[in-house]
Amino acid sequence: MRPPARPRTAGPARPAERSGAAAPSAAPQAAPARPRPRVSEPPPAASAPEPCRDHGEPVHPAGSSTSGSGSGAGPVRPGVVSTRMADRRAERDAERAATARHRLLRRVLWGVLALVLVGAAGWVAFFSPVLALDAEQVVVRGEGATVDVAQVRDVVDDAAGVPLPRLDTVALRERILGLNGVKDVRLGRTWPDGLDVTLTARVPVAAVPAPGGYALLDDEGVQVGESPQPPDALPVVAVPIEEDGGTLALGAALRVLGALPPDLASQVASVTADTQDDVRTTLHDGVAVHWGNGERTALKVRVVQTLRAAAPEARILDVSSPELPVTR
């Protein structure tokens, strides 16, 4: 016996079944329209990158480097260029500091070396015996007949052993000028250890009566010697040294004698001077010359020489006024 059929459950009705009639063959339907793809707009053109001044790497206008991977707007690496520039500046600053230190050290070394050299030179010049005065290297010139050379050498020998740069030539000169017969003196260092002494000796131009004989005086009235008798080569001045008021007259007479050339001075036998404005000389041939005072003696000497040549018979030559000479 066949089992009874199972009741069929109603499922979802198919389209044909829903309408209750057989579905005719459906016409082909058009495929649904596919959405059109969007075309993305191109990004705005960027300005050309600028090269980095220090490393030559392009730099984006915004300040970051364009180097990197990927297309389009790549990742920005901020601070790359500024870091390199900072490093470069630091290097330059370090180099400048090192150069400054080197220069400072070099200057300090040169300064120390200069001080050492100056100190050594100062010690050699002022304290060592290298430049010390040697008495055997002292040369004396121009002593004349009225200067005692031994006295001059004794004064100089007191300074032997003193380095020449420290030698007090001023004090040494004063001591030599204090010696009898020395009118002037010049001192010159002769390196490394010598001294040149050049003297100007006082030369007597007249013999003046004095107690016990005659005093020998130069043209400045300084006594450079004495003699019991008047020397033949010197005229005698008839103005005693101790006479009241005779100092001015004596000075005028000595100035006249000191200005005479050697050929005329050797012809003077005597000199008288009652006052300073009345100086008279008597020559060995008996001719008297009235000089007046001791001024303009050089002009008066030329007038006397001219008159003696023009009027050899004249016995008196008055040149107290040289522009208007008088002969008698």
C-alpha positions in Angstrom: 0.0 0.0 0.0 1.5 3.3 -1.0 2.0 5.8 1.8 0.1 8.9 1.3 1.9 11.8 -0.3 3.3 14.5 1.8 1.6 17.7 1.4 3.8 20.2 -0.4 4.6 23.4 1.4 4.0 26.5 -0.5 7.1 28.3 -1.2 7.6 31.7 -2.6 5.7 32.1 -5.7 7.6 32.5 -8.8 6.8 35.4 -11.0 4.7 33.3 -13.3 2.9 31.7 -10.5 2.2 35.1 -8.9 0.4 36.2 -12.0 -1.4 33.0 -12.1 -0.5 32.5 -15.8 2.4 31.1 -17.6 5.1 33.7 -18.0 5.9 34.4 -21.4 9.5 34.5 -22.4 10.9 37.7 -21.1 12.6 40.1 -23.5 16.2 40.8 -22.8 16.6 43.8 -20.5 19.3 46.5 -21.1 22.2 46.3 -18.7 22.2 48.9 -16.0 24.4 51.9 -16.8 27.8 51.8 -15.1 28.8 54.9 -13.3 31.4 57.0 -15.1 34.7 57.2 -13.3 35.7 60.7 -12.0 38.7 62.2 -13.6 40.7 63.8 -10.9 41.9 67.3 -11.6 45.7 67.6 -11.9 47.3 69.3 -8.9 48.4 72.9 -9.5 51.7 73.2 -11.0 54.3 73.8 -8.4 57.0 76.4 -9.0 60.4 75.1 -9.9 62.4 74.1 -6.8 65.3 76.3 -5.9 68.7 74.8 -5.4 70.2 74.9 -2.0 73.1 77.4 -1.9 75.3 75.3 0.3 74.8 71.8 -1.1 73.1 72.3 -4.5 70.1 70.2 -3.4 66.7 71.4 -4.8 64.6 73.1 -2.1 60.8 73.3 -2.3 59.5 76.8 -2.2 57.9 76.0 1.1 61.4 75.5 2.5 61.7 71.7 2.4 63.8 69.5 0.2 62.2 67.8 -2.8 64.3 64.8 -2.6 62.6 61.6 -1.5 60.8 58.6 -2.8 57.2 58.4 -4.1 55.3 60.3 -6.7 53.3 63.4 -6.3 53.6 65.5 -3.2 56.2 63.4 -1.3 56.7 63.6 2.4 58.3 66.9 3.6 61.5 66.7 5.5 61.7 69.9 7.4 65.0 71.1 8.8 67.5 69.3 6.5 68.9 72.4 4.9 68.9 74.5 8.0 70.7 71.8 9.9 73.4 71.6 7.3 73.8 75.4 7.2 74.0 75.5 11.0 76.7 72.8 10.9 78.6 74.8 8.3 78.3 78.0 10.3 79.5 76.1 13.3 82.5 74.8 11.4 83.3 78.3 10.1 83.0 79.7 13.7 85.3 77.0 15.0 87.8 77.7 12.2 87.8 81.4 13.0 88.2 80.7 16.7 91.1 78.4 16.1 92.7 81.0 13.8 92.3 83.7 16.4 93.8 81.5 19.1 96.7 80.7 16.8 97.3 84.3 16.1 97.1 85.3 19.7 99.5 82.5 20.7 101.9 83.6 18.0 101.8 87.2 19.2 102.3 86.1 22.7 105.3 84.0 21.7 106.8 86.9 19.7 106.3 89.3 22.6 108.0 87.0 25.0 110.9 86.5 22.6 111.2 90.2 22.1 111.3 90.8 25.9 113.9 88.2 26.3 116.1 89.7 23.5 115.6 93.2 24.9 116.5 92.1 28.4 119.6 90.3 27.2 120.7 93.3 25.1 120.1 95.6 28.1 122.2 93.4 30.4 125.0 93.2 27.8 125.0 97.0 27.3 124.5 98.3 30.8 125.9 95.7 33.2 128.3 93.3 31.4 132.0 94.1 31.0 131.7 93.7 27.2 131.3 97.5 26.7 133.2 98.7 29.8 135.6 101.6 29.3 139.2 100.5 29.0 141.7 103.1 30.2 144.1 102.0 27.5 141.6 102.9 24.8 141.3 106.6 25.9 142.8 109.0 23.3 143.5 112.7 24.3 143.9 115.3 21.6 144.5 119.1 21.5 146.1 119.4 24.9 148.3 122.4 24.0 151.0 123.9 26.2 148.7 124.9 29.1 147.0 121.6 29.8 148.4 118.8 31.9 147.5 115.6 30.0 148.3 113.5 33.1 145.5 115.3 35.0 143.1 114.7 32.2 143.9 111.0 32.1 143.6 110.7 35.9 140.0 112.0 35.7 139.1 109.6 32.9 140.7 106.7 34.6 138.2 107.1 37.5 135.5 106.0 35.1 137.3 102.9 33.8 135.2 99.8 34.0 131.9 101.6 33.5 129.9 100.4 30.5 129.9 103.1 27.8 126.1 103.4 27.7 126.1 104.2 31.4 129.1 106.5 31.3 128.1 110.0 32.6 129.9 112.2 30.0 128.3 115.3 31.4 129.8 114.9 34.8 133.1 113.8 33.3 133.2 116.9 31.1 132.6 119.2 34.0 135.5 117.7 35.9 137.8 118.1 32.9 136.8 121.7 32.4 137.8 122.4 36.0 141.4 121.6 35.2 143.8 124.4 34.6 144.2 125.5 31.0 141.2 123.7 29.6 138.8 126.0 27.7 136.5 123.4 26.2 136.3 119.6 25.8 134.4 117.2 23.7 133.9 113.6 24.7 133.0 110.9 22.2 132.5 107.2 22.8 134.5 104.9 20.5 132.8 101.5 20.6 133.2 99.0 22.1 135.3 100.2 25.0 137.1 103.5 24.1 136.8 107.2 24.7 137.9 110.1 22.5 138.8 113.3 24.5 139.3 116.4 22.3 140.5 119.4 24.3 140.5 123.1 23.5 143.3 124.6 25.5 143.4 128.1 26.8 146.0 130.2 25.0 147.5 133.2 26.9 147.2 136.5 24.9 148.7 138.9 27.5 150.8 139.2 30.5 149.3 141.4 33.3 151.3 142.7 36.2 150.5 140.8 39.4 152.0 140.3 42.8 155.3 138.4 42.4 155.4 138.7 38.6 153.0 138.5 35.7 149.8 136.6 35.3 149.3 135.0 31.9 145.7 135.5 30.7 143.7 134.3 27.8 141.1 136.3 25.8 138.4 135.6 28.4 140.5 136.9 31.3 141.2 133.5 32.7 144.6 133.0 34.2 146.3 130.1 32.6 149.8 130.5 34.1 152.2 132.9 35.7 155.7 134.1 35.0 158.2 136.1 37.0 159.1 138.0 33.7 156.8 138.9 30.9 157.3 136.4 28.1 158.7 137.8 24.9 155.8 136.5 22.8 153.1 138.2 24.9 152.2 141.8 25.2 152.1 143.4 28.6 148.8 144.9 29.6 149.2 147.9 31.9 146.0 147.3 33.8 146.7 145.5 37.1 144.1 142.8 38.0 143.5 144.1 41.4 143.0 147.7 40.4 139.6 149.2 41.2 137.5 149.6 38.1 140.2 147.9 36.0 138.1 144.8 35.3 136.1 146.3 32.4 139.2 147.9 30.9 141.1 144.7 31.1 138.2 142.8 29.5 138.1 145.2 26.6 141.9 145.0 26.1 141.8 141.2 26.1 138.9 141.1 23.6 141.0 143.3 21.2 144.0 141.1 21.6 142.0 137.9 21.2 140.5 139.1 17.9 143.9 140.0 16.3 145.2 137.7 13.5 148.4 135.9 14.4 150.6 138.1 12.1 149.4 141.3 13.8 149.2 139.9 17.3 152.9 138.9 17.1 153.7 142.6 16.5 152.0 143.9 19.6 154.6 144.9 22.3 152.2 146.4 24.9 148.7 147.3 25.7 147.2 150.0 27.8 143.6 150.6 28.8 142.7 153.5 31.0 139.0 152.8 30.5 137.1 150.2 28.5 136.6 152.7 25.7 140.3 153.6 25.4 142.3 150.5 24.4 145.6 151.2 22.8 148.4 149.0 21.6 152.0 149.7 20.7 153.7 147.6 18.0 157.3 146.6 18.0 158.1 149.2 15.4 156.6 152.0 17.6 153.3 152.5 15.8 150.4 153.2 18.2 147.0 151.9 17.4 143.9 153.4 19.1 141.2 150.8 19.2 138.6 152.5 21.3 136.4 149.7 22.9 136.4 146.0 22.1 133.4 146.1 19.7 133.6 145.5 15.9 137.2 144.4 16.3 137.2 142.4 13.1 136.4 145.5 11.0 138.9 147.6 12.9 141.6 144.9 12.1 140.9 145.2 8.4 141.1 149.0 8.5 144.5 148.8 10.4 145.9 146.4 7.8 144.8 148.7 5.0 146.2 151.8 6.6 149.6 150.2 7.3 149.8 149.2 3.6 148.6 152.6 2.3 150.4 154.9 4.8 153.5 153.0 6.1 154.9 156.3 7.5 152.0 156.9 9.8 152.9 156.6 13.5 149.4 156.7 15.0 146.4 154.8 13.6 143.1 155.7 15.2 140.4 153.2 14.3 138.0 153.8 17.2 135.6 154.9 14.5 136.4 152.4 11.7 134.3 154.3 9.2 136.3 157.5 9.8 139.9 156.3 10.6 142.6 158.9 11.4 146.3 158.6 10.7 149.0 160.9 12.0 
